[in-house]
Amino acid sequence: MRSPLFLAATLALGTLAGGRPLHAQASANASTTVSADVVTGLTILKVADVEFGVVPAGSGPNVLLATDAGAGRFSLLGQPGRQVTVTIAAPAALMSGASSIAYAGAASVNENADDPAAATPVPVGPSFTMRLRDPSPGQNRRLGHLYLHGAVTVAPTAPPGVYTGTVTVTAEQ
């Protein structure tokens, strides 16, 4: 350990050398790359609502498949080849005034064609990813296809009425 007197003497000698304090001669630099990932816009187009049709009280579950005429349909348009993160938020029940019936949402995706029979099931609730495919050379936007379906269960005591709910589809690339 150096004494305070040694430090003071060292500083004084440094100041006396040329009348100015001595400084260590050093320099440093660093660089970084700046980038921006520019993408074409992303659009979700609703093609059809989910429609279970007439459902008798006390029946259930009433299942709607991706291939059924009442299945909901969405098209995602965006930059070809981009991975898209999709989230589907669905209610647990459909409402008619103060009355409700259980709804179990389901979804399927086809990245390659508008063909619900060849669609792959995807989760409702947590996010999933899909890739937008280029259907033909030279096209600058691409469709991905999403189908909403599921099941409703109607208790025998459910009052008549039109029961509705909202499913929100969010996509980000």
C-alpha positions, 0 to 999 in steps of 0.5 A: 500500500502506498502512503499519501506522501508518496502519492502527493510527491508523484502528482507534484513531479507529474505537474512539474514536468512541463508545467502541465499534468501528464495524461495517459495517451490512449484512444478507443472507438467502437462501431455498430451496424444499423439495420432496418427490416422493411416489410410489406404491410400485413392484412387480415381479411375476414372472409366468413363469420363462424355460424353454428346455425340453429342449435336445440336447447339441451344438445351438445356439444354441437361441433363445427369442423373447419370443413363445414359451411359455417366455419369462420374463414380469414385470409392473411396477406403479407410479404411472401416467405415471412413468418407471422405470429398469430394469436386467436382470443376467443370467449369461453361462452357466447351471450344472449343478454344475461344468458350464456352457452359454452363455446370451445373455440378451435382453429386450423391453418393452411399455409399453402392453399385455401383448403380447410380439409388439408389445414393443420390444427393450431391453438386458440389462446396462445400464439402460434407461427405460420409462414406466408407462402408465395403461390406464384412467381412474381407475386408480391403478396401472399395469402395464408388461410385460417379457419375458425370452428369449435363447439357450443354446448347448450344446457336444457335450461338455456333460454331461446335467443341468438347467442354471440361472442367475439373472436379476435385474430391478431397477426404480426410479422 
